């Protein structure tokens, strides 16, 4: 099984692209953001809110891990993901603009909106996204000069999966990229 090498530069580039694409979605008409492509599917806004909910489970864990991590004299360039974590990450990461495995979302990660959203509520979803993923970017930058292989983060699904910071960032980024593909599929079906 080939190794998964994680670099902060690659992660930040991918995150910048993701944030730019989500920012562009805010220009869409409300009907395109809130229309379900088919029954039991999520609207674009619900997908973004799901990304927000999923990331919120990690904010305090990332902050705590960064505060506990000791300074490192040199900049961390590359991190090799462990085998189990690589499987989890690669299960999330889209390949060739396709989501590999469709999976049922746990209830605690499901977005719940009222039937009639105001423009203010829509804007709040985008503002929350920018704040949360801005936090992710700052955490990635901060971690570059920290000892990242001493403290583990328990995943949002529990202790069956733990991550070192670079693995956690890669998982969160792959998860968001997966949902960006879902958004593109939704846009295609609404055209």
C-alpha positions as a printed Julia matrix, in Angstrom:
191×3 Matrix{Float64}:
   0.0    0.0     0.0
   1.59   3.33   -1.04
   2.16   5.88    1.69
   0.17   9.07    2.11
   2.54  11.99    2.53
   0.95  15.14    3.9
   2.46  18.57    3.39
   1.18  21.85    4.84
   1.75  23.65    1.53
  -0.49  21.24   -0.35
  -3.16  21.42    2.34
  -3.21  25.22    2.37
  -3.39  25.41   -1.44
  -6.33  22.99   -1.49
  -8.05  24.85    1.35
  -7.66  28.2    -0.45
  -9.24  26.71   -3.56
 -12.09  25.21   -1.54
 -12.8   28.5     0.23
 -12.78  30.39   -3.07
 -15.28  27.97   -4.61
 -17.63  28.18   -1.62
 -17.36  31.98   -1.7
 -18.45  31.94   -5.36
 -21.53  29.91   -4.44
 -22.79  32.75   -2.27
 -23.5   34.67   -5.5
 -26.08  32.08   -6.6
 -29.79  32.78   -6.44
 -31.5   31.68   -3.24
 -33.57  29.11   -5.13
 -30.42  27.38   -6.45
 -28.89  27.31   -2.96
 -31.99  25.88   -1.29
 -33.53  23.55   -3.9
 -33.24  19.83   -3.27
 -31.9   18.07   -6.38
 -34.05  15.04   -5.56
 -36.03  13.78   -2.55
 -33.87  12.91    0.47
 -30.88  14.77   -1.04
 -29.4   17.92    0.41
 -29.51  21.38   -1.09
 -26.25  23.25   -1.65
 -26.83  25.25    1.52
 -27.46  22.09    3.53
 -24.21  20.59    2.25
 -22.29  23.68    3.36
 -24.01  23.62    6.76
 -23.1   19.93    7.11
 -19.47  20.89    6.47
 -19.8   23.54    9.19
 -21.31  21.09   11.67
 -18.63  18.48   11.0
 -15.81  20.97   11.46
 -17.27  22.39   14.69
 -16.59  19.03   16.39
 -12.87  19.65   15.86
 -12.37  23.34   16.74
 -11.73  22.89   20.47
  -9.76  19.68   19.92
  -7.46  21.37   17.42
  -7.0   24.42   19.66
  -6.22  22.21   22.68
  -3.75  20.12   20.7
  -1.98  23.19   19.36
  -1.71  24.7    22.84
  -0.25  21.44   24.23
   2.17  20.95   21.34
   5.73  22.05   21.92
   7.51  24.37   19.54
   9.64  22.75   16.89
  12.85  24.39   15.73
  12.3   23.74   12.04
   9.24  23.89    9.84
   7.47  20.54    9.42
   7.56  19.78    5.72
   6.13  16.29    5.33
   4.12  13.97    7.53
   3.49  10.3     6.77
  -0.08   9.24    7.61
  -0.44   6.03    9.57
  -2.15   3.05    7.88
  -5.59   3.17    9.56
  -5.76   6.96    9.27
  -4.79   6.74    5.6
  -7.71   4.39    4.96
 -10.13   6.78    6.7
  -8.74   9.8     4.82
  -8.75   8.08    1.44
 -12.33   6.93    2.03
 -13.33  10.6     2.21
 -11.14  12.0    -0.53
 -12.83  12.23   -3.94
 -11.06  10.69   -6.89
 -11.45  11.93  -10.46
 -14.23  14.34   -9.36
 -16.25  11.42   -7.94
 -17.16  10.48   -4.39
 -15.92   6.93   -3.83
 -18.32   5.64   -1.22
 -21.7    7.05   -0.48
 -22.29   6.81    3.22
 -25.14   7.54    5.59
 -24.59  10.67    7.68
 -24.88  10.32   11.43
 -27.79  12.31   12.82
 -25.53  14.67   14.8
 -23.99  15.87   11.52
 -27.27  16.49    9.66
 -28.19  20.07    8.78
 -31.63  21.19    9.92
 -33.16  24.35    8.48
 -36.61  25.89    8.66
 -38.66  25.57    5.46
 -38.34  29.25    4.58
 -34.83  30.64    5.0
 -34.2   34.37    5.07
 -31.27  35.93    3.23
 -29.76  36.69    6.63
 -29.86  32.99    7.59
 -28.28  32.05    4.26
 -25.53  34.62    4.78
 -24.9   33.24    8.28
 -24.17  29.77    6.83
 -21.52  31.27    4.53
 -20.09  33.47    7.31
 -19.82  30.44    9.59
 -18.08  28.5     6.84
 -15.54  31.29    6.3
 -14.9   31.58   10.03
 -14.51  27.84   10.61
 -12.35  27.12    7.58
 -10.37  30.29    8.29
  -9.7   28.67   11.67
  -8.52  25.53    9.88
  -6.11  27.57    7.77
  -4.69  29.34   10.84
  -4.33  26.0    12.62
  -2.46  24.56    9.64
  -0.11  27.53    9.62
   0.41  27.39   13.41
   1.14  23.67   13.34
   4.04  24.09   10.94
   6.4   24.95   13.79
   4.95  22.57   16.36
   5.8   19.01   17.31
   2.83  17.35   15.59
   3.42  13.69   16.43
   3.0   13.75   20.2
  -0.68  14.51   20.83
  -3.61  12.73   19.2
  -7.08  14.08   18.48
 -10.09  11.81   18.9
 -12.29  11.93   15.82
 -15.89  13.16   15.92
 -17.09   9.56   15.64
 -15.19   8.5    18.76
 -11.94   6.88   19.86
 -12.0    4.23   17.14
 -10.19   6.85   15.02
  -7.52   9.19   16.35
  -5.45  11.64   14.38
  -2.23  13.55   14.72
  -2.75  17.15   13.6
  -1.62  16.7     9.96
  -3.85  13.63    9.62
  -6.77  15.52   11.17
  -6.28  18.43    8.78
  -6.09  16.04    5.84
  -9.25  14.24    6.93
 -11.17  17.51    7.33
  -9.92  18.82    4.02
 -10.75  15.55    2.2
 -14.21  15.59    3.78
 -14.79  19.14    2.56
 -13.49  18.3    -0.93
 -15.86  15.34   -1.02
 -18.77  17.66   -0.34
 -17.55  20.16   -2.92
 -17.93  17.35   -5.48
 -21.43  16.75   -4.08
 -22.21  20.47   -4.57
 -21.0   20.27   -8.18
 -23.22  17.22   -8.74
 -26.14  19.15   -7.26
 -25.49  22.16   -9.5
 -25.37  19.86  -12.54
 -28.69  18.25  -11.63
 -30.33  21.67  -11.15
 -29.21  22.92  -14.58
